[in-house]
Amino acid sequence: MQKKLLVVDDDIVALKATSRILQASGYDVTSTTRTDEALHFLERDKFKGVVCDYHMPDQNGSVIVSAVHHHHPETKVLLVTGYREDLPEFLRTGKHAVRVVDKPFTLQGLLQAVHEEIGLPATPPVEAVAEKKT
Protein backbone atom coordinates (compact mmCIF):
# COMPACT_ATOMS: atom_id res chain seq x y z
CA MET A 1 0.00 0.00 0.00
CA GLN A 2 2.95 2.34 0.44
CA LYS A 3 2.67 4.04 -2.96
CA LYS A 4 -0.94 3.24 -3.85
CA LEU A 5 -3.06 6.21 -4.97
CA LEU A 6 -6.67 6.63 -6.05
CA VAL A 7 -7.29 9.36 -8.62
CA VAL A 8 -10.86 10.57 -9.23
CA ASP A 9 -11.75 13.13 -11.92
CA ASP A 10 -14.71 13.32 -14.30
CA ASP A 11 -12.50 15.02 -16.92
CA ILE A 12 -10.97 12.06 -18.77
CA VAL A 13 -8.09 14.14 -20.18
CA ALA A 14 -7.13 15.42 -16.71
CA LEU A 15 -7.58 11.93 -15.25
CA LYS A 16 -5.26 10.34 -17.82
CA ALA A 17 -2.61 13.07 -17.51
CA THR A 18 -2.67 12.94 -13.71
CA SER A 19 -2.58 9.15 -13.63
CA ARG A 20 0.22 8.99 -16.19
CA ILE A 21 2.50 11.42 -14.34
CA LEU A 22 1.90 9.69 -11.00
CA GLN A 23 2.60 6.28 -12.53
CA ALA A 24 5.78 7.61 -14.16
CA SER A 25 6.80 8.76 -10.67
CA GLY A 26 6.50 5.28 -9.25
CA TYR A 27 3.01 5.35 -7.76
CA ASP A 28 0.55 2.47 -8.19
CA VAL A 29 -2.52 4.33 -9.50
CA THR A 30 -6.15 3.28 -9.58
CA SER A 31 -8.30 5.81 -11.42
CA THR A 32 -11.95 6.45 -12.16
CA THR A 33 -14.23 9.14 -13.53
CA ARG A 34 -17.10 8.25 -11.16
CA THR A 35 -17.53 8.85 -7.44
CA ASP A 36 -19.63 5.69 -6.97
CA GLU A 37 -16.78 3.61 -8.38
CA ALA A 38 -14.27 5.51 -6.23
CA LEU A 39 -16.36 4.70 -3.14
CA HIS A 40 -16.35 1.03 -4.18
CA PHE A 41 -12.54 1.08 -4.50
CA LEU A 42 -12.28 2.68 -1.04
CA GLU A 43 -14.46 -0.03 0.48
CA ARG A 44 -12.39 -2.89 -0.87
CA ASP A 45 -8.84 -1.51 -0.81
CA LYS A 46 -6.50 0.76 1.13
CA PHE A 47 -4.74 3.69 -0.46
CA LYS A 48 -1.91 5.87 0.80
CA GLY A 49 -3.56 8.87 -0.83
CA VAL A 50 -6.51 10.08 -2.89
CA VAL A 51 -6.36 12.83 -5.50
CA CYS A 52 -9.93 13.91 -6.24
CA ASP A 53 -11.59 16.61 -8.30
CA TYR A 54 -14.08 18.45 -6.11
CA HIS A 55 -16.71 19.29 -8.74
CA MET A 56 -18.07 16.05 -10.18
CA PRO A 57 -21.39 15.61 -12.01
CA ASP A 58 -22.80 12.86 -9.78
CA GLN A 59 -21.52 13.84 -6.31
CA ASN A 60 -18.91 16.32 -5.16
CA GLY A 61 -15.55 15.50 -3.65
CA SER A 62 -16.77 15.94 -0.07
CA VAL A 63 -18.43 12.51 -0.39
CA ILE A 64 -15.03 10.98 -1.14
CA VAL A 65 -13.37 12.91 1.70
CA SER A 66 -16.04 11.76 4.18
CA ALA A 67 -15.67 8.13 3.08
CA VAL A 68 -11.89 8.29 3.42
CA HIS A 69 -12.08 9.86 6.89
CA HIS A 70 -14.65 7.27 7.98
CA HIS A 71 -13.05 4.10 6.58
CA HIS A 72 -9.36 5.01 6.30
CA PRO A 73 -8.50 8.01 8.50
CA GLU A 74 -4.78 7.51 7.84
CA THR A 75 -5.26 8.08 4.10
CA LYS A 76 -4.34 11.54 2.83
CA VAL A 77 -6.65 13.43 0.47
CA LEU A 78 -5.84 16.15 -2.05
CA LEU A 79 -8.78 17.95 -3.61
CA VAL A 80 -8.37 19.54 -7.02
CA THR A 81 -10.63 22.49 -7.83
CA GLY A 82 -10.86 25.67 -9.81
CA TYR A 83 -13.31 27.07 -7.27
CA ARG A 84 -11.72 26.96 -3.83
CA GLU A 85 -14.39 29.32 -2.52
CA ASP A 86 -17.04 26.62 -3.16
CA LEU A 87 -15.47 24.22 -0.67
CA PRO A 88 -17.45 23.75 2.53
CA GLU A 89 -15.84 25.07 5.70
CA PHE A 90 -15.19 21.57 7.11
CA LEU A 91 -12.86 20.83 4.18
CA ARG A 92 -10.91 24.05 4.69
CA THR A 93 -10.42 24.03 8.46
CA GLY A 94 -10.53 21.67 11.39
CA LYS A 95 -9.76 17.99 11.68
CA HIS A 96 -11.23 17.10 8.28
CA ALA A 97 -9.39 19.83 6.37
CA VAL A 98 -7.67 18.61 3.22
CA ARG A 99 -4.97 19.96 0.97
CA VAL A 100 -6.34 21.79 -2.05
CA VAL A 101 -4.59 22.00 -5.42
CA ASP A 102 -5.95 24.86 -7.51
CA LYS A 103 -6.83 24.39 -11.17
CA PRO A 104 -5.25 24.98 -13.51
CA PHE A 105 -2.17 23.26 -12.16
CA THR A 106 1.09 22.14 -13.68
CA LEU A 107 1.88 18.45 -13.52
CA GLN A 108 5.07 19.32 -11.62
CA GLY A 109 3.01 21.33 -9.12
CA LEU A 110 0.62 18.41 -8.63
CA LEU A 111 3.53 16.02 -8.15
CA GLN A 112 5.03 18.31 -5.54
CA ALA A 113 1.71 18.52 -3.65
CA VAL A 114 1.31 14.72 -3.73
CA HIS A 115 4.88 14.26 -2.53
CA GLU A 116 4.47 16.78 0.30
CA GLU A 117 1.10 15.43 1.44
CA ILE A 118 1.79 11.71 1.04
CA GLY A 119 5.37 12.01 2.19
CA LEU A 120 6.86 9.64 -0.35
CA PRO A 121 9.60 10.43 -2.83
CA ALA A 122 8.35 10.88 -6.34
CA THR A 123 11.09 11.57 -8.84
CA PRO A 124 9.74 11.38 -12.37
CA PRO A 125 11.90 11.22 -15.46
CA VAL A 126 12.55 14.79 -16.61
CA GLU A 127 10.83 14.20 -19.95
CA ALA A 128 7.68 12.96 -18.16
CA VAL A 129 7.11 16.27 -16.40
CA ALA A 130 5.96 18.77 -18.95
CA GLU A 131 5.06 22.18 -17.60
CA LYS A 132 1.66 22.14 -19.24
CA LYS A 133 -1.53 23.18 -17.50
CA THR A 134 -4.23 20.62 -16.77
Secondary structure as GFF3:
##gff-version 3
##sequence-region A 1 134
A	DSSP	beta_strand	4	8	.	.	.	ID=ss1
A	DSSP	alpha_helix	12	24	.	.	.	ID=ss2
A	DSSP	beta_strand	28	32	.	.	.	ID=ss3
A	DSSP	alpha_helix	35	44	.	.	.	ID=ss4
A	DSSP	beta_strand	49	53	.	.	.	ID=ss5
A	DSSP	alpha_helix	61	71	.	.	.	ID=ss6
A	DSSP	beta_strand	76	81	.	.	.	ID=ss7
A	DSSP	three_ten_helix	84	86	.	.	.	ID=ss8
A	DSSP	alpha_helix	89	92	.	.	.	ID=ss9
A	DSSP	beta_strand	99	102	.	.	.	ID=ss10
A	DSSP	alpha_helix	107	118	.	.	.	ID=ss11
A	DSSP	three_ten_helix	126	128	.	.	.	ID=ss12
###
